[in-house]
Amino acid sequence: MTTESPNEDPLLGTLVDNRYRVIGRIGDGGMGIVYKVEHTFLNKMFALKVMKPTRDVVDRQRFDQEARLASRIRHRNVVEISDFGILPTNQPYFVMEFLRGETLGDAIYQGRIKPLLACLIAAQVASGLQAVHKQNVVHRDLKPDNIFLLDPDEKQEGDREEDDSQPPGQVNFVKIMDFGIAKSVDNKLTGTGMTLGTPEYMSPEQATGEKIDWRSDQYSLGCILYEMLTGELPFAGKTAFEVMNKHLTEAPKSPRQRRPENAAAIPIALEKIILTMMQKRASNRYPTMRAVEQALRDVATTMQTAEPAVEPAASNKATLVMSHVDPPAASAPPAPAPTAAPNPSATTAKSDDLGQQATRPILPAIPALPADPEPQLAAPPTANQ
């Protein structure tokens, strides 16, 4: 690593592994710092995530795990990790695609998202999660600040003129990020009784430290879709454990009840999808993320028939490029969820650039609690994938 200019951050202006020139700092999370870098041979921008100095062996293993798990996934709606290395300071780093746009948390902060756009965003997240789950991985910390909306007015690094991998007429502008606490079937870092994640988006089984599978991520996506439509979290509280208890014991107020002034714009079918995804029992949710994606695309197709153009929510430029959705093969969803009961209100706020550091006033991530050494993680589905 060669230093080229002095700065408060010793990495700024340096050359990492003789090829990544560090241009600026773009995010600061709990475990790592994210920089904008340029590959000096390819003349291409990337994002480089460096682990903060620590002597905690488990933190180091989790950082390494994030790189390994995320690099296994190749999907247009999942951020791509392309390289890994270790600095002379013994800090590991990995390199991912550089994205231009904003986090979903930013978009929600600017104002409630139009139901059609919310439906399309959630469908793309579901598509990405399906690829994640096929790799025997559960994200476990899905939240708006870990979902990135690409700016259609900015050319993304590595863009091709035409993308034959996406359905005709569909613009893919959603990226799932941050696999820092993702869990693999073969992983031994988290055992039964250990609780990690963000309380506001945590499934009941994750909150209690029980065995989890792909349906835990589905519950989290249901909470996110709920927040997109209402501008509020389904459950809020003064402490993490108060919020987690509500996930366990209270039914969410339906989005149409939470926002009666906007009820006419929220299709009943979309509301039923959300309440099904947020069922307390995992067995009452959709069987796969593919089924969730199909249900959302069916609703989006119906909505687009009546509303062909998607209007932007606040300054969310990603809304300007959505067009006809070509739904995937059909998959029957489960029965609709029962009528939900009321719950208290909540608030949201803004997040930092590129979603690497959340500043929205949600409760902090749950720390690790004492646990048994062996995890119990149910295997993902093998059919209808």
C-alpha positions, 0 to 999 in steps of 0.5 A, spaced: 500 500 500 503 506 497 500 513 501 499 518 496 496 524 500 496 525 507 489 525 511 485 524 517 483 517 514 490 513 513 487 510 507 485 516 503 489 517 497 493 510 498 493 504 493 491 498 495 494 491 493 497 495 487 490 496 483 485 500 488 486 507 488 482 510 495 478 516 492 473 517 498 469 515 504 462 513 503 459 509 509 461 507 516 457 501 519 458 497 525 463 492 522 466 496 517 468 502 513 466 503 505 470 507 500 470 509 493 476 506 489 478 506 482 481 500 479 487 503 476 488 498 470 480 497 469 479 505 470 473 502 473 469 504 480 468 499 485 466 500 493 471 497 498 469 495 505 474 494 510 473 491 517 475 496 523 480 494 527 478 489 532 481 483 536 474 479 536 475 473 533 468 472 531 467 479 528 473 477 524 470 470 522 463 474 520 466 479 516 470 473 512 463 470 512 460 476 509 465 476 503 464 468 502 457 468 502 455 474 498 460 472 493 457 465 491 450 469 489 450 471 482 443 475 481 441 482 478 438 484 485 444 482 489 450 486 490 456 483 487 463 482 490 468 481 486 475 481 490 478 480 497 484 481 500 488 483 507 491 490 508 498 491 511 495 492 518 492 485 518 485 488 516 481 484 511 477 487 505 472 486 500 471 489 493 464 490 491 460 493 485 459 501 486 452 503 486 449 510 484 442 512 487 439 511 494 437 506 499 430 504 500 431 507 507 432 514 504 426 513 499 421 512 505 424 518 509 422 522 503 415 520 503 410 514 503 412 510 496 406 509 491 403 502 492 405 500 485 412 502 486 412 498 493 410 492 489 415 492 484 421 494 489 418 488 493 418 483 487 425 484 485 427 484 493 424 477 493 427 475 486 434 476 489 432 473 496 430 467 492 437 466 489 440 467 496 436 462 499 438 457 493 445 458 496 443 455 503 443 462 506 439 466 510 440 474 510 437 475 517 438 483 517 433 485 511 431 492 512 430 498 508 437 501 509 440 494 506 436 495 500 439 500 494 435 503 489 439 505 483 439 511 480 436 511 472 439 517 470 446 515 472 450 509 468 452 504 473 459 501 473 459 495 468 452 496 465 451 493 458 447 496 453 442 491 453 441 486 458 438 479 456 438 476 463 432 480 465 424 479 463 422 484 457 420 491 459 422 490 466 428 495 469 432 492 475 434 497 479 434 494 486 440 491 490 440 487 496 446 489 500 450 487 507 450 480 508 454 481 515 450 477 519 447 472 514 447 465 516 449 459 512 447 452 513 454 450 514 455 456 519 457 455 526 458 462 528 451 463 531 447 457 535 440 456 538 438 462 543 443 467 539 439 473 537 442 478 531 438 483 527 434 489 527 428 488 532 423 492 527 424 487 522 425 481 525 421 475 525 418 472 531 422 465 530 429 470 530 427 474 536 426 468 540 433 465 537 429 459 534 431 455 528 430 459 522 429 458 514 428 462 508 421 464 511 424 469 516 427 473 511 420 473 508 417 476 514 422 482 514 420 483 507 413 484 509 415 489 514 419 493 509 413 493 504 408 495 510 413 501 511 413 503 504 406 503 504 404 506 510 411 510 512 411 507 519 414 501 522 409 495 523 411 495 531 415 500 535 417 501 542 422 504 547 426 498 547 429 492 543 425 487 547 419 491 547 419 491 539 421 484 539 415 482 544 410 485 539 413 481 533 411 475 538 404 477 540 401 482 537 398 482 530 399 488 525 394 493 524 392 492 516 396 498 512 389 500 509 387 501 517 393 504 519 393 509 513 385 510 512 386 516 507 390 512 503 386 506 503 383 507 496 390 506 493 392 500 496 389 494 493 386 489 498 390 483 494 397 487 496 394 488 503 393 480 504 400 479 501 403 483 506 399 480 512 401 473 509 408 474 509 407 477 516 404 471 519 407 469 526 407 462 524 412 461 519 408 455 516 402 460 515 407 464 510 408 463 503 412 457 501 418 460 497 420 467 495 418 465 488 411 464 490 412 471 494 415 474 487 409 471 483 404 474 488 407 481 488 407 481 480 400 479 479 398 485 483 403 489 480 400 487 473 393 488 475 395 495 478 399 497 471 393 496 467 389 501 471 395 506 472 400 505 466 405 510 469 408 510 475 409 517 479 415 518 483 415 518 490 419 525 493 426 525 489 426 517 488 428 517 481 428 510 480 420 510 479 421 514 473 424 508 469 419 502 471 414 499 465 411 493 464 412 487 468 413 480 465 411 475 471 415 469 472 411 462 472 405 461 476 406 459 483 400 458 488 400 462 494 397 460 501 390 462 504 390 470 506 392 472 512 386 473 518 384 480 520 389 484 524 389 487 530 391 495 532 398 497 534 402 503 536 405 508 531 412 509 529 417 513 525 422 513 520 428 518 518 434 518 513 440 514 512 447 515 509 449 514 502 450 507 499 446 504 505 452 502 509 451 506 515 443 507 518 442 513 521 434 512 521 432 512 528 430 505 529 433 501 535 440 498 534 441 491 532 441 486 537 447 484 540 449 476 541 446 473 547 449 466 550 448 460 545 449 453 544 454 452 540 451 448 534 446 452 530 439 449 528 437 452 521 432 449 517 434 447 510 431 451 504 426 449 499 428 444 493 422 444 489 419 450 485 425 454 485 
